[in-house]
Amino acid sequence: MSKRDEERRSSIFTRRALLLGAGQLGLFGFLGFRLQKLQLEEGERYATLAEENRVSTRLLAPPRGRVLDRAGRVVAANDLNWRVLLTAEQTQDVSATLETLSRLLPMSEAERARIERDIRRRRRFVPVVVREFLSWEEMAKIEVNAPDLPGISVDVGTTRFYPYTEHLAHVVGYVAPPAERDIDGDPLLALPGIRVGRSGIERHHDKLLRGRAGTVQMEVNAVGRVIRELDRREGVRGQDLQISIDAELQKVVRERIEEGTSVVVMDARNGEVLAMASQPSFDPNLFSSGISNAQWREWTRNRATPLINKTTNGLYAPGSTFKMIVGLAALDAKTVTPGERVFCPGHYDLGDSRFHCHNRYGHGSQDLRGALKHSCDVYFYEVAKRTGIDRISAMARRFGLGVDLEIELPGTRSGFVPTRQWRIDQGKPWNLGDTVVHGIGQGFYQMTPLSLATMTARLATGRAVQPHLTRALDGRTQRGIRAEDWPSLGIPERDLKLVREGMWAVVNEEGGTGRTAKIPGNLGVLAGKTGSVQVRRVSREQRERGFRVENQPREWRPHALFVAFAPYDNPQYAISVVVEHGTSGSGAAAPLARDVMVEVMNRLRPPPATPPATPPAATPPAAPQANGLPPARTTEALRSPQQLAEGARPPAGPPETPRR
């Protein structure tokens, strides 16, 4: 080989060596770059991914916060929940295991089918819930027979327990498993056994009561089977909630009322609800274990509506309990003066229409105080006509009627107070006769027992108190428990005093319609107002034939109402009572209110250190004019000189028992 060929071969080898070296250098450079990127820049991410393949982090449901009453009694607690689990991987024959278990825990065909379906849908090492809410005896049977039950284990969790059962169901509410729409990205709500508030306080404060989830880290293999527990961090339990209700008082009240009755007791000074009872009710504990279709049908088909809280959702016309509002509206508009008198002959004529007073023989000449005492309809017919519906409605809203009271109970109804414009918007005129009817609390009005109690508390104190149930959260007192937290209504004290005197006379003076509500003197003095609300119109023909409501079927009889506050000289408590088809406020509602108020004052109020204040003196009747007539500006309802001359004395006739 020539020297030239040798040089050429050497040149070719050198080039190839350089190319190979450059390729190797580039390859190792790329590998070094990738290693640097993987280890330094992305090392943390890949370490996390690797750790997630090895470690499974799972959420732990936190204990739900308790609900306590004003005295610290537990009204919603967490109880142990024993449940049976079946792990298919740990038994060679699932059917045989279930057959053995069924001898200890009888199972229906539907239950067996559900368990087998869950096993098919899940991996064999994932436990399936066979049954929850085992009794201690059932759990003990399974543990004793554990050697004969391969794959069966007993697990313990918590469930909600309500010791006062139906007595506080409408207030506290109940919990149930979350629906798909509730989960909405919150992984805590996807945990087995988690419960969310469905009604009452449980629903309003659900997030605070729910708490924050804990975590547990489990080491798993490639297919997800648990190897061991690595770490556990317990969740933050929900906050304890103290409500203003006195549970024992609530229980006593519910034991005294019958079906269709509602009672609300408030602290008139700050709006705290002390008792809120309606009948019938339901046992919220049944929701924890699951409601059967038969039970649900029984509740929903019951005409007495046990699932509905009548104190906040029952709507009733207020009847004569509304007359204080009409009187205050008239005083505010100056369409009537405190001592002005209106003559009541037993009816009120407006055009071709005649509106009757509940006393067919009339009450004679009445001022505002006396009209409240006797519940004279004619007086308030005339006063309402002078004042107008819009002024009356505006005053009603100032006292919490027909407005959202914002109490912590979801779904509460506001009621309704009509106005002239509302009727016009319906395409119908508002007639003067409509105003007359609304002067005695009939017509389109719709009030709840809660709104009537709020009205009474505001009448008693002159403050715009709002009803509320939340007293403290995790021991932190909430705003609203002091009287100073609530502003004045801006109603002149002289007007409020006159109305309160009328309410005092209703209960404490001879001839008052609410004498049956009088409480023992050692507890102070109670002031109130009776009311009855027709549910069926009584025609003139029926009246002429001697209509007696006592002879009618119960569902046709009027509702009975009563509102009151006590003690008169230092108002502390307000109450409203509604008895569906109770016929009369004095006969059905007032005695019940008396008994409840006595219970309230004996339980919650220390005995007075001094005798009760002297009752207010009756407003002296104005002197008659020289011609024997009542004072000037009497009502247009005056019918004849003979009636005018009779003054305040009602026409002769058989006495009629007050029923308002």
C-alpha positions as CSV (number, residue, x, y, z in Angstrom):
1,M,0.0,0.0,0.0
2,S,1.4,3.3,-1.0
3,K,2.0,6.2,1.3
4,R,-0.8,8.1,-0.4
5,D,-3.3,5.3,0.3
6,E,-2.2,5.1,3.9
7,E,-2.8,8.8,4.4
8,R,-6.2,8.6,2.8
9,R,-7.2,5.7,5.1
10,S,-5.9,7.5,8.1
11,S,-7.9,10.6,7.1
12,I,-11.1,8.5,6.7
13,F,-10.6,6.8,10.1
14,T,-10.0,10.2,11.8
15,R,-13.1,11.7,10.3
16,R,-15.1,8.6,11.4
17,A,-13.6,8.7,14.8
18,L,-14.4,12.4,15.1
19,L,-18.0,11.8,14.0
20,L,-18.4,8.9,16.4
21,G,-16.9,10.9,19.2
22,A,-19.2,13.8,18.4
23,G,-22.2,11.5,18.4
24,Q,-21.2,9.9,21.7
25,L,-20.5,13.3,23.2
26,G,-23.9,14.5,22.0
27,L,-25.7,11.4,23.3
28,F,-24.0,11.6,26.7
29,G,-24.7,15.3,26.8
30,F,-28.4,14.8,26.1
31,L,-28.5,12.0,28.8
32,G,-26.8,14.3,31.2
33,F,-29.2,17.1,30.4
34,R,-32.2,14.8,30.9
35,L,-30.8,13.4,34.2
36,Q,-30.2,16.9,35.4
37,K,-33.7,18.0,34.5
38,L,-35.3,14.8,36.0
39,Q,-33.3,14.9,39.2
40,L,-33.0,18.6,39.9
41,E,-35.8,20.4,38.2
42,E,-38.5,17.7,38.1
43,G,-37.2,15.5,40.9
44,E,-39.7,16.7,43.4
45,R,-42.7,16.1,41.1
46,Y,-41.6,12.6,40.2
47,A,-40.9,11.8,43.9
48,T,-44.4,12.9,44.7
49,L,-45.9,10.7,41.9
50,A,-43.9,7.8,43.2
51,E,-45.0,8.4,46.7
52,E,-48.6,8.6,45.6
53,N,-48.3,5.3,43.9
54,R,-47.0,3.9,47.2
55,V,-49.1,5.9,49.7
56,S,-52.9,6.4,49.5
57,T,-54.2,9.4,51.4
58,R,-57.8,9.1,52.6
59,L,-60.1,11.5,54.4
60,L,-61.5,10.9,57.9
61,A,-64.9,12.2,58.7
62,P,-64.8,14.5,61.7
63,P,-67.2,14.2,64.6
64,R,-70.2,16.5,64.1
65,G,-70.6,19.4,66.6
66,R,-73.2,19.0,69.3
67,V,-76.3,21.1,69.8
68,L,-77.1,22.2,73.3
69,D,-80.1,24.0,74.8
70,R,-79.8,27.2,76.9
71,A,-79.1,25.2,80.1
72,G,-76.4,23.1,78.5
73,R,-78.5,20.0,77.9
74,V,-77.5,18.0,74.8
75,V,-80.3,18.0,72.2
76,A,-78.3,16.6,69.3
77,A,-75.4,14.3,70.0
78,N,-73.2,11.7,68.3
79,D,-73.8,8.1,69.2
80,L,-71.8,4.9,68.3
81,N,-72.9,3.2,65.1
82,W,-71.9,-0.5,64.9
83,R,-71.9,-1.9,61.3
84,V,-71.1,-5.2,59.7
85,L,-68.6,-5.3,56.8
86,L,-67.9,-8.1,54.3
87,T,-64.6,-8.4,52.5
88,A,-65.0,-10.8,49.6
89,E,-61.2,-11.6,49.3
90,Q,-61.2,-13.0,52.8
91,T,-63.8,-15.7,52.2
92,Q,-63.8,-18.5,49.6
93,D,-67.6,-18.6,49.4
94,V,-69.5,-15.3,49.7
95,S,-72.9,-16.9,49.5
96,A,-72.1,-19.4,52.3
97,T,-70.8,-16.6,54.5
98,L,-74.0,-14.6,53.9
99,E,-76.1,-17.6,54.6
100,T,-74.4,-18.2,58.0
101,L,-74.7,-14.5,58.8
102,S,-78.4,-14.5,58.0
103,R,-79.0,-16.9,60.8
104,L,-77.7,-14.2,63.2
105,L,-79.1,-11.2,61.4
106,P,-82.2,-12.1,59.3
107,M,-81.9,-10.5,55.9
108,S,-84.6,-9.9,53.2
109,E,-84.1,-10.9,49.6
110,A,-83.8,-7.3,48.6
111,E,-81.0,-6.8,51.2
112,R,-79.1,-9.9,50.0
113,A,-79.4,-8.7,46.4
114,R,-78.1,-5.2,47.3
115,I,-75.0,-6.7,49.1
116,E,-74.2,-9.1,46.2
117,R,-74.5,-6.2,43.7
118,D,-72.1,-4.1,45.7
119,I,-69.6,-6.9,45.9
120,R,-69.7,-7.3,42.1
121,R,-69.1,-3.6,41.5
122,R,-66.1,-3.3,43.8
123,R,-62.7,-4.9,44.0
124,R,-62.6,-8.0,46.2
125,F,-60.4,-6.4,48.9
126,V,-62.7,-3.4,49.3
127,P,-65.2,-3.9,52.3
128,V,-68.9,-3.7,51.6
129,V,-71.4,-2.5,54.2
130,V,-73.8,-5.4,55.1
131,R,-75.9,-3.5,57.7
132,E,-75.6,-0.4,59.9
133,F,-77.0,0.5,63.3
134,L,-76.5,-2.8,65.0
135,S,-77.6,-3.2,68.6
136,W,-75.2,-4.3,71.2
137,E,-76.7,-7.8,71.3
138,E,-76.4,-8.1,67.5
139,M,-72.8,-7.0,67.5
140,A,-71.9,-9.4,70.3
141,K,-73.5,-12.3,68.4
142,I,-71.3,-11.6,65.4
143,E,-68.1,-11.3,67.4
144,V,-68.8,-14.6,69.3
145,N,-69.4,-16.4,66.0
146,A,-66.5,-14.7,64.2
147,P,-64.6,-18.0,63.5
148,D,-67.6,-19.2,61.4
149,L,-67.9,-15.9,59.5
150,P,-64.8,-15.5,57.3
151,G,-64.7,-12.1,55.6
152,I,-67.1,-10.6,58.2
153,S,-65.9,-7.8,60.4
154,V,-67.5,-5.3,62.8
155,D,-66.7,-1.6,62.3
156,V,-67.7,1.3,64.6
157,G,-68.6,4.9,63.5
158,T,-70.9,7.6,64.7
159,T,-74.5,8.5,64.0
160,R,-76.7,11.5,65.0
161,F,-78.9,11.0,68.1
162,Y,-81.7,13.3,69.3
163,P,-82.5,12.5,73.0
164,Y,-85.6,14.8,72.9
165,T,-87.0,13.0,69.9
166,E,-90.2,14.7,68.5
167,H,-90.1,17.5,71.1
168,L,-87.4,19.4,69.3
169,A,-87.6,17.9,65.8
170,H,-88.9,21.1,64.1
171,V,-86.3,23.3,65.7
172,V,-83.2,21.2,65.7
173,G,-84.0,19.4,62.5
174,Y,-82.3,16.2,61.3
175,V,-79.4,14.9,59.2
176,A,-79.3,12.6,56.3
177,P,-76.8,11.3,53.6
178,P,-75.9,14.0,51.1
179,A,-77.5,14.0,47.7
180,E,-75.4,14.2,44.5
181,R,-76.1,17.9,44.2
182,D,-74.8,18.5,47.7
183,I,-71.3,17.0,47.2
184,D,-70.4,19.6,44.5
185,G,-66.6,19.0,44.7
186,D,-66.4,18.6,48.4
187,P,-64.6,15.3,49.0
188,L,-65.7,15.2,52.6
189,L,-69.3,14.7,51.6
190,A,-68.4,11.7,49.5
191,L,-67.2,9.7,52.5
192,P,-69.3,6.7,53.6
193,G,-71.4,7.5,56.6
194,I,-71.2,11.3,56.3
195,R,-74.4,13.2,57.1
196,V,-75.5,16.7,56.3
197,G,-78.2,18.9,57.9
198,R,-81.6,18.6,56.1
199,S,-83.8,20.9,58.2
200,G,-83.9,23.2,61.2
201,I,-80.7,24.4,63.0
202,E,-78.9,21.4,61.7
203,R,-79.3,22.7,58.2
204,H,-78.7,26.4,58.9
205,H,-75.4,25.8,60.7
206,D,-74.4,22.7,58.8
207,K,-70.9,23.9,57.7
208,L,-70.0,25.0,61.2
209,L,-71.4,21.7,62.8
210,R,-69.7,19.6,60.1
211,G,-66.1,20.4,61.0
212,R,-63.0,19.7,58.9
213,A,-61.9,16.3,57.7
214,G,-58.8,14.5,59.0
215,T,-56.4,12.3,56.9
216,V,-54.9,8.9,57.1
217,Q,-52.0,7.7,55.0
218,M,-52.0,4.0,54.0
219,E,-49.2,2.2,52.2
220,V,-50.6,0.2,49.2
221,N,-49.3,-2.2,46.6
222,A,-49.6,-1.9,42.8
223,V,-53.2,-2.9,42.8
224,G,-54.3,-0.7,45.7
225,R,-54.4,-3.2,48.5
226,V,-53.6,-1.8,51.9
227,I,-50.2,-2.9,53.4
228,R,-50.0,-0.8,56.5
229,E,-51.0,2.6,58.0
230,L,-48.2,5.2,57.9
231,D,-49.7,8.3,59.4
232,R,-53.0,9.6,60.9
233,R,-54.2,13.1,61.5
234,E,-57.6,13.5,63.2
235,G,-60.0,16.0,61.8
236,V,-61.3,19.1,63.6
237,R,-64.7,18.4,65.1
238,G,-67.6,20.6,64.3
239,Q,-68.4,23.6,66.6
240,D,-70.8,23.1,69.5
241,L,-73.9,25.2,69.1
242,Q,-76.0,26.5,72.0
243,I,-79.6,27.4,71.2
244,S,-81.9,29.6,73.1
245,I,-84.6,26.9,73.6
246,D,-85.1,25.5,77.0
247,A,-85.5,21.8,76.2
248,E,-87.4,20.8,79.4
249,L,-89.8,23.8,78.9
250,Q,-90.3,22.7,75.3
251,K,-91.1,19.2,76.4
252,V,-93.6,20.3,79.0
253,V,-95.3,22.6,76.5
254,R,-95.6,19.9,73.8
255,E,-97.0,17.4,76.4
256,R,-99.9,19.9,77.1
257,I,-100.9,20.7,73.5
258,E,-103.1,18.8,71.2
259,E,-103.1,18.2,67.4
260,G,-103.2,21.5,65.4
261,T,-101.9,23.6,68.3
262,S,-98.9,26.0,68.1
263,V,-97.1,27.8,70.9
264,V,-94.2,30.3,70.7
265,V,-92.6,31.7,73.8
266,M,-90.0,34.5,73.4
267,D,-87.8,36.6,75.7
268,A,-89.4,40.0,74.9
269,R,-86.3,41.8,75.9
270,N,-83.9,40.3,73.3
271,G,-85.9,38.1,71.0
272,E,-84.5,34.7,72.1
273,V,-87.0,32.0,71.4
274,L,-87.5,30.0,74.6
275,A,-90.1,27.4,73.3
276,M,-91.4,26.7,69.8
277,A,-93.8,23.8,69.9
278,S,-96.4,22.5,67.4
279,Q,-98.4,19.3,67.3
280,P,-98.0,16.8,65.6
281,S,-94.3,16.3,65.1
282,F,-91.9,13.4,64.1
283,D,-89.0,11.5,65.5
284,P,-85.8,12.8,63.8
285,N,-83.8,9.7,64.9
286,L,-85.6,7.7,62.2
287,F,-83.8,9.6,59.5
288,S,-80.4,8.5,60.8
289,S,-81.2,4.8,60.1
290,G,-83.2,5.5,56.9
291,I,-86.9,6.2,56.4
292,S,-88.9,3.3,55.0
293,N,-91.3,4.1,52.2
294,A,-94.3,3.1,54.4
295,Q,-93.2,5.6,57.1
296,W,-92.7,8.4,54.5
297,R,-96.1,7.8,53.0
298,E,-97.7,7.9,56.5
299,W,-96.1,11.3,57.2
300,T,-96.9,12.9,53.8
301,R,-100.4,11.6,53.7
302,N,-101.3,12.7,57.2
303,R,-103.6,15.8,57.0
304,A,-102.1,17.1,60.2
305,T,-98.7,17.5,58.4
306,P,-96.3,16.3,61.1
307,L,-93.2,17.3,59.0
308,I,-94.3,20.9,58.9
309,N,-93.3,23.3,61.7
310,K,-96.6,25.2,62.2
311,T,-95.0,27.9,64.4
312,T,-93.0,29.2,61.4
313,N,-95.0,27.8,58.4
314,G,-98.6,27.7,59.5
315,L,-100.4,30.7,58.1
316,Y,-103.5,32.1,59.9
317,A,-105.4,35.4,59.9
318,P,-104.7,37.1,63.2
319,G,-108.3,37.9,64.1
320,S,-108.7,40.2,67.0
321,T,-105.1,39.8,68.1
322,F,-104.4,42.3,65.3
323,K,-106.5,45.1,66.8
324,M,-103.6,46.6,68.7
325,I,-101.9,47.3,65.4
326,V,-105.0,48.9,64.0
327,G,-105.3,51.1,67.1
328,L,-101.6,52.2,66.9
329,A,-102.0,53.0,63.2
330,A,-104.9,55.2,64.0
331,L,-103.2,57.0,66.8
332,D,-100.1,57.5,64.6
333,A,-102.2,58.9,61.8
334,K,-104.3,60.9,64.3
335,T,-107.5,59.6,62.9
336,V,-108.6,58.8,66.4
337,T,-107.7,60.2,69.8
338,P,-107.1,58.2,72.9
339,G,-110.4,59.1,74.7
340,E,-112.6,59.2,71.6
341,R,-115.6,56.9,71.8
342,V,-117.4,54.9,69.1
343,F,-120.9,53.5,69.7
344,C,-121.4,49.8,69.1
345,P,-125.1,48.7,68.5
346,G,-123.9,45.1,67.6
347,H,-123.4,45.8,63.9
348,Y,-121.8,48.2,61.4
349,D,-123.6,49.3,58.2
350,L,-121.6,50.3,55.2
351,G,-123.7,50.9,52.2
352,D,-125.9,47.9,51.6
353,S,-123.5,45.7,53.7
354,R,-123.8,44.9,57.4
355,F,-120.8,43.9,59.4
356,H,-121.6,42.2,62.7
357,C,-119.9,42.5,66.1
358,H,-119.2,39.3,67.9
359,N,-121.6,40.5,70.6
360,R,-124.9,40.7,68.8
361,Y,-126.3,43.1,71.4
362,G,-123.4,45.5,71.1
363,H,-121.0,47.1,73.5
364,G,-122.4,50.6,73.7
365,S,-119.9,53.5,73.7
366,Q,-116.3,52.4,73.6
367,D,-112.9,54.1,73.6
368,L,-109.7,52.3,72.4
369,R,-109.0,50.8,75.9
370,G,-112.5,49.5,76.3
371,A,-112.7,48.3,72.7
372,L,-109.6,46.2,73.3
373,K,-110.9,44.9,76.6
374,H,-114.3,43.9,75.1
375,S,-112.8,43.1,71.6
376,C,-115.4,45.3,70.1
377,D,-115.5,44.8,66.3
378,V,-117.6,47.9,65.5
379,Y,-115.0,50.2,67.1
380,F,-112.3,48.8,64.9
381,Y,-114.5,48.7,61.8
382,E,-114.8,52.5,62.1
383,V,-111.2,53.1,63.0
384,A,-109.9,51.0,60.1
385,K,-112.2,52.9,57.7
386,R,-110.8,56.2,58.9
387,T,-107.2,55.1,58.9
388,G,-107.0,53.2,55.6
389,I,-105.4,49.9,54.7
390,D,-102.0,51.3,53.7
391,R,-101.3,53.0,57.0
392,I,-102.5,49.8,58.9
393,S,-100.2,47.6,56.7
394,A,-97.2,49.9,57.3
395,M,-97.7,49.7,61.1
396,A,-98.1,45.9,60.8
397,R,-94.7,45.6,59.1
398,R,-93.1,47.7,61.8
399,F,-94.2,45.1,64.3
400,G,-92.7,42.2,62.3
401,L,-95.9,41.1,60.5
402,G,-95.7,40.1,56.8
403,V,-91.9,40.5,56.7
404,D,-88.9,38.0,56.7
405,L,-87.9,37.6,60.4
406,E,-84.6,36.0,59.4
407,I,-84.8,33.3,62.1
408,E,-82.3,30.5,61.7
409,L,-84.8,28.0,60.3
410,P,-84.6,27.4,56.5
411,G,-87.9,27.6,54.7
412,T,-89.7,29.8,57.2
413,R,-92.6,31.7,55.7
414,S,-93.0,35.4,56.1
415,G,-96.8,35.7,56.0
416,F,-98.6,38.4,54.1
417,V,-100.0,41.9,54.8
418,P,-102.1,43.3,51.9
419,T,-101.9,46.8,50.5
420,R,-104.2,48.7,48.1
421,Q,-101.5,48.5,45.4
422,W,-101.2,44.7,45.7
423,R,-104.9,44.4,45.0
424,I,-104.8,46.8,42.1
425,D,-101.8,44.8,40.6
426,Q,-104.2,41.8,40.7
427,G,-106.6,43.7,38.4
428,K,-109.1,44.2,41.2
429,P,-110.1,47.3,43.1
430,W,-109.6,47.7,46.9
431,N,-113.0,48.5,48.3
432,L,-113.8,50.3,51.5
433,G,-115.5,47.1,52.7
434,D,-112.1,45.3,52.4
435,T,-110.6,47.9,54.8
436,V,-113.4,47.4,57.3
437,V,-113.0,43.6,57.3
438,H,-109.2,44.0,57.8
439,G,-109.8,46.2,60.8
440,I,-110.6,43.1,62.9
441,G,-107.7,41.0,61.5
442,Q,-109.8,39.1,58.9
443,G,-109.5,39.1,55.1
444,F,-106.2,38.6,53.3
445,Y,-103.9,38.6,56.3
446,Q,-101.6,35.6,56.8
447,M,-99.5,35.4,59.9
448,T,-97.4,32.7,61.6
449,P,-97.5,32.1,65.3
450,L,-93.8,33.2,65.4
451,S,-94.7,36.6,63.8
452,L,-97.5,37.1,66.3
453,A,-95.1,36.4,69.2
454,T,-92.7,38.9,67.7
455,M,-95.5,41.5,67.4
456,T,-96.3,41.0,71.1
457,A,-92.7,41.3,72.2
458,R,-92.4,44.6,70.3
459,L,-95.6,45.8,71.8
460,A,-94.3,45.0,75.3
461,T,-90.9,46.6,75.0
462,G,-91.1,49.1,72.1
463,R,-88.0,47.7,70.6
464,A,-87.5,46.1,67.2
465,V,-86.5,42.7,68.6
466,Q,-85.9,39.9,66.1
467,P,-86.6,36.3,67.0
468,H,-83.5,34.1,67.0
469,L,-82.3,30.7,68.2
470,T,-78.5,30.9,68.2
471,R,-77.2,31.7,71.6
472,A,-73.5,30.8,71.4
473,L,-71.0,29.1,69.0
474,D,-68.2,27.1,70.7
475,G,-68.8,29.1,73.8
476,R,-68.7,32.5,72.0
477,T,-71.9,34.5,72.8
478,Q,-73.6,35.8,69.7
479,R,-74.9,39.3,69.2
480,G,-78.6,39.9,70.1
481,I,-78.9,38.5,73.6
482,R,-78.9,42.0,75.1
483,A,-81.8,44.4,75.0
484,E,-79.5,47.2,73.9
485,D,-78.7,45.3,70.7
486,W,-82.1,46.1,69.4
487,P,-83.2,49.6,68.3
488,S,-86.4,51.4,69.3
489,L,-89.4,51.1,67.1
490,G,-90.0,54.9,67.3
491,I,-93.6,54.5,68.5
492,P,-94.6,57.2,71.1
493,E,-94.6,55.7,74.6
494,R,-98.0,57.2,75.3
495,D,-99.5,55.2,72.4
496,L,-97.9,52.0,73.5
497,K,-99.0,52.5,77.1
498,L,-102.6,53.0,76.0
499,V,-102.6,49.7,74.0
500,R,-100.8,47.8,76.8
501,E,-103.5,49.1,79.3
502,G,-106.2,47.7,77.0
503,M,-104.3,44.3,76.9
504,W,-104.1,44.5,80.7
505,A,-107.9,45.0,81.0
506,V,-108.6,42.1,78.7
507,V,-107.1,39.7,81.3
508,N,-107.5,41.5,84.6
509,E,-110.7,43.5,84.6
510,E,-114.2,42.2,85.0
511,G,-115.8,41.8,81.5
512,G,-112.4,41.4,79.7
513,T,-112.5,38.6,77.0
514,G,-109.3,37.0,78.4
515,R,-110.1,36.5,82.0
516,T,-109.2,32.8,81.7
517,A,-105.6,33.8,81.2
518,K,-105.1,35.5,84.5
519,I,-102.0,34.1,86.4
520,P,-101.4,33.8,90.1
521,G,-100.6,37.1,91.8
522,N,-97.2,36.0,93.1
523,L,-95.9,35.7,89.5
524,G,-97.0,39.2,88.5
525,V,-99.6,40.4,86.1
526,L,-100.2,39.1,82.5
527,A,-101.6,41.3,79.7
528,G,-103.0,39.8,76.5
529,K,-105.5,39.7,73.7
530,T,-107.9,37.0,72.6
531,G,-108.8,36.3,69.0
532,S,-110.9,34.0,66.8
533,V,-110.7,33.5,63.1
534,Q,-113.6,32.3,61.0
535,V,-112.7,29.5,58.5
536,R,-116.2,29.6,56.9
537,R,-118.5,32.5,56.2
538,V,-121.7,32.7,58.3
539,S,-124.6,33.9,56.2
540,R,-127.3,36.2,57.3
541,E,-129.8,33.4,57.0
542,Q,-127.8,31.2,59.3
543,R,-127.6,34.0,61.9
544,E,-131.3,34.5,61.8
545,R,-131.9,30.8,62.4
546,G,-129.7,31.0,65.5
547,F,-126.3,29.9,64.3
548,R,-124.2,28.3,67.0
549,V,-120.6,27.5,66.2
550,E,-120.4,24.8,68.9
551,N,-122.9,22.7,66.8
552,Q,-120.7,22.7,63.7
553,P,-118.2,20.0,62.7
554,R,-114.8,20.7,64.2
555,E,-113.1,21.5,60.8
556,W,-115.7,24.3,60.3
557,R,-115.1,26.0,63.7
558,P,-113.0,29.1,64.0
559,H,-109.3,29.1,65.0
560,A,-108.6,30.3,68.5
561,L,-105.7,32.7,69.2
562,F,-104.2,34.4,72.2
563,V,-101.1,36.7,72.5
564,A,-99.7,38.0,75.8
565,F,-96.7,39.3,77.7
566,A,-95.7,39.3,81.4
567,P,-95.0,40.7,83.8
568,Y,-97.0,43.8,83.0
569,D,-94.8,46.3,84.9
570,N,-91.5,44.8,83.6
571,P,-92.1,42.8,80.4
572,Q,-89.8,39.8,80.1
573,Y,-91.8,37.1,78.2
574,A,-94.1,37.1,75.2
575,I,-96.3,34.3,74.0
576,S,-98.6,33.4,71.1
577,V,-100.9,30.5,71.0
578,V,-102.9,29.2,68.0
579,V,-105.4,26.4,68.4
580,E,-106.8,25.3,65.0
581,H,-110.6,25.0,65.1
582,G,-110.5,25.8,68.9
583,T,-113.7,27.9,68.5
584,S,-112.7,30.9,70.8
585,G,-109.5,32.5,72.1
586,S,-110.9,32.8,75.6
587,G,-112.0,29.2,75.7
588,A,-109.1,27.3,74.1
589,A,-106.1,29.5,73.6
590,A,-106.1,31.8,76.7
591,P,-106.1,29.0,79.4
592,L,-103.3,27.2,77.5
593,A,-101.2,30.5,77.4
594,R,-101.8,31.0,81.1
595,D,-100.5,27.5,81.9
596,V,-97.5,27.9,79.7
597,M,-96.6,31.3,81.0
598,V,-96.8,30.0,84.6
599,E,-94.4,27.3,83.7
600,V,-92.1,29.8,82.0
601,M,-92.0,32.1,85.0
602,N,-91.5,29.3,87.5
603,R,-88.6,27.9,85.5
604,L,-86.8,30.9,84.1
605,R,-87.7,33.9,86.3
606,P,-86.8,34.3,90.0
607,P,-89.7,35.2,92.3
608,P,-90.3,38.9,92.5
609,A,-88.8,40.6,95.5
610,T,-91.6,43.2,95.7
611,P,-95.3,43.0,95.1
612,P,-96.4,43.6,91.5
613,A,-97.1,47.2,90.4
614,T,-100.6,48.6,90.9
615,P,-102.7,47.8,87.8
616,P,-103.4,50.7,85.5
617,A,-106.5,52.6,86.2
618,A,-109.2,52.5,83.6
619,T,-109.4,55.6,81.4
620,P,-112.4,57.5,82.9
621,P,-115.3,57.8,80.5
622,A,-115.8,61.2,79.0
623,A,-118.7,63.2,80.4
624,P,-121.9,63.1,78.3
625,Q,-123.0,66.2,76.6
626,A,-126.0,68.2,77.8
627,N,-128.3,66.4,75.4
628,G,-127.3,63.0,76.8
629,L,-125.3,62.0,73.8
630,P,-121.7,60.6,73.9
631,P,-118.9,63.0,73.2
632,A,-118.5,64.5,69.7
633,R,-117.1,62.7,66.7
634,T,-118.8,59.4,67.3
635,T,-119.0,56.8,64.6
636,E,-121.5,57.0,61.7
637,A,-122.8,53.6,63.0
638,L,-125.1,55.5,65.3
639,R,-128.5,54.3,64.4
640,S,-131.2,56.1,66.4
641,P,-131.7,58.7,69.2
642,Q,-132.7,55.9,71.5
643,Q,-129.4,54.1,71.0
644,L,-127.6,57.4,71.4
645,A,-129.2,58.1,74.7
646,E,-128.2,54.6,76.0
647,G,-124.6,55.7,76.0
648,A,-122.1,53.1,77.1
649,R,-124.7,50.7,78.3
650,P,-125.5,47.9,75.7
651,P,-129.1,47.3,74.8
652,A,-131.1,45.0,77.0
653,G,-130.9,41.4,76.1
654,P,-129.6,38.0,77.3
655,P,-125.9,38.2,78.4
656,E,-123.4,36.7,76.0
657,T,-120.2,35.1,77.1
658,P,-117.1,36.8,75.7
659,R,-115.6,34.5,73.1
660,R,-113.0,36.6,71.4
